[in-house]
C-alpha cells in the first residue's frame, strides 16, 4: 500500500511546496491535500487490508511442478555480464527502443504545446512494450537458470522494470535537447513528476516480467521427467 503511494506523496509534497513558494497556480490548497490523505486512509487502506485477508484465506498450498529439495543449491561464480546490472541494461534497452519514437510525441504533448491524437498507435505500442518486456525477461531468466543460478525471482522483476530507468534517462535528453524549460520550478516539476511516472512504469513492467518468468519456469519444470 505504501510502495507506490509513499514515494508519490513525498514527491507531491515537495513539488507543492515549491509551487507555493513561487505562488504558482499549480499549488493545491491545504484542504485538498487533507481530502486526498483521508481518501487514502479511509478507502485505500481498508481495501488493502481486506484484500490481504482475502488473499491469505484463499491461498492454496504451493504445488511444485517437479520434485524439489529443501536445501538451496550453491550458485557457481558467474562472469560479470551475468550479474544484475548488465542484465538490467540489456533487458531495458530492447523495450525502450520499441517505444522510443512514441515517447517524443507523448513528451511534446504533455510538456510542450502539441496535441496528441494517435491513441490507437499508442495502444499498439503499449501492447508491444508488454510483449517485448515479457519475452526479454523470460530469455534472461532462461540464461540465468542455464548458468545454475536459481535466484531468478527478484532478478526478473528488476530486469522487467529496468525500462523505467531508460525512460527517465530519456527525460534528461528531452529536457536539455528538446525542451525550452528552465528555472528551478520547471526543472523540479518536470523531473519530479516524470520520476513518479517512471517509478510506476518500473513497478508495472517489473510485475509483467516476474509473472512471465514464473509461467515460463513452471512450464519448463513441469516437463522434467523424474525417474
N, C-alpha and C positions, 0 to 999 in steps of 0.2 A: 503493500500500500504506500510505502514511503520511497521505494526505489525510484519511481518515476515522478511522483508528486513533490517529493522533498527538494531535489535539485531545481525543479522548475519554480517552486515557490520562492526559494532563496534567490534565484536569478531575477525573478519578477520583483521581489522586494528591493533589490539593488537598482534595477532599471527604473522602478517607480520613484525611488529616492532621487536618482539623477534627474528625472523629468520634473520633480517638484522643485529641485534646486534651480533648474533652468526655466521654471514657470511655463512648462510646455503643456499643451492641451492633451498630450498622451498620458498624463498622470491621472491615475484613478483616485477618487476621494477615499477617505478612511472608511466610510460606511460601506462602500462596495467591497473593499478588502475584507471587512468583517463578515459580510454576507458570503463571500467565497470560502472563507475559513469555516463558517458554520455549515455550509453545504458539504464540505469535505468531512467535517466532524460528525454531522448528524445523518448524512446519507451514504457517503462513500465508505467510511469506516465500519458502520454496522453491516453494510452489504458485504464488505470484505470478510468480516468475522463470520457471517452466515455462510459465505462461500467456502471458507476454510473448514467450518464444522461439517458442511455437507460433503466436501471432498474427503474429509477424514473418515466419516461414517460410511461412505460408499466405496472406499478403496478396496481393492482386491489384493490378495497375496501375489507378489511378483512371480510370474512364471517364466523362468529362463528358457530360451529357445533350444538350449542344449545343456549337456552336463557341465557343471562348473565346480570349481574348487573354492574353498573358503579363504585360502591364503593367496594374496596377490603375487603375481609373477614378477621377478626382478626385471626392470627395464634396462636393456643394454645401453651403453653410451652411444649417442647418436651424433652425427655431424651437425654443424651449426645451422645449416639451412633446413634442418628438420625441427628446429625449435619453434616456439610460439610466434615470435616476432616476424621472422621471414615468411612463415605460413600465413600470418595475418596480412602481410603485404601482398602475397600472391592471391589470397582469397578476396581481398578488397578491390584489387585493380580491375579484374575482369568485369564484375558487376558495375563498377563505376564507369568503365569505358562504354558500357551499354546505355548508360543514361547521361553521358557527358553532354551530348548535343542538346538534349531536352532541358538540362539544368540551366543553360544560359537563358532560354526563353522564360523559364519559371522565375529566375532571379530578376530578369528585366521586368517582369510583371509585378513581382512583389515589392522590389526595391527601386524600380525605375518607373517609367511613365508609359509603358506599353500595356496593351490589353491582351490577355491570353484567351484564345478561343478554341484551340485544337485539343479539347478534352478527350476525344476518342483516342488520339495518338498518345496522350498522357497515360490513359488507362492501359493501352497495349504495352507501353514502355514499363509501366509498373509491374505488369504480369511477367514481362521478360526479366525484370530485375529479380523477382521472386524465384523464377525458374533457374536463372544463372546462379544465384546465391545458393540454392539448394544443391545444384549439380556440382559446383566447385567445392562446396563443403563436404559433400559425400566423397568426392575424389580424394581430397586431402585426408579425410578420415580413413579411407582405404589404404593410402600410402602409410599413414601412421600405424595402422594395425599390422600392415605387412612388415614394418620395421620393429615389431614386437613391443610397441608402445600402446598399452591398453587404456591409458587415461585420456580418452577421447572426448569426454562429455563437455568439460569447460573449454577445451581447445576448439571444439566445433562451434560453441556459442561465440567465442571470440573471433574465430575466422569468419563466421557468418555476419557478425556485426561490424567487422572492420571497414565495410563500405562507408559507414557513417563517418569514420575518420577521414577517408578520402574526400567525402563531400565537404567536410569542414576545412580541409586543405584547399579545396576549390574556392571556398569563401575568401581565403586570403588572396588568391589570384584575382577573383572578381572585384574585391574591394580596391585593390591597388591598380589594376589594369583596366577595368571596365566601368567602374562607378565614379561618380563625382562627389562622393560623400567625404566629409572632413569634420574635424572637431570632435571633442570628447563625447558629446551626447550622441551624435550619429554613429560614431565608432562603437560606443557601448551598446546601443540598441541593435546594431547590425550583428556584431559578434555575440552578444548575449542571447538574442532570440534565435540566431542560427545555431548556437550551441545547444539550445533546448531541442530544436528540430533534429539536429544530427544525433543527439542523445536518444531521441525517440526512434530514429532510424536504426541506431545501434541495437537497441533492445528488440525491436521488431524483427530485423534481419537475423540477429543472433538466435532468436526463438525459431525462425524458419530453418536456419542451419542446423540447430540441435534436433528439431523434430525430424528433418530429413535424414540426418545421420542415425538417429535412433531407429527409424524404419529400415534403413539400409543395414544396420548392424543386426537387428532382429531377423531380417530376411536371410542374410548370408549365414548366420549361425544356426538358423533353423534347418539349413541344408546340410549340416555336418552329420555324418553317419557315425554314431558311437557303437563300437563293437562290444 
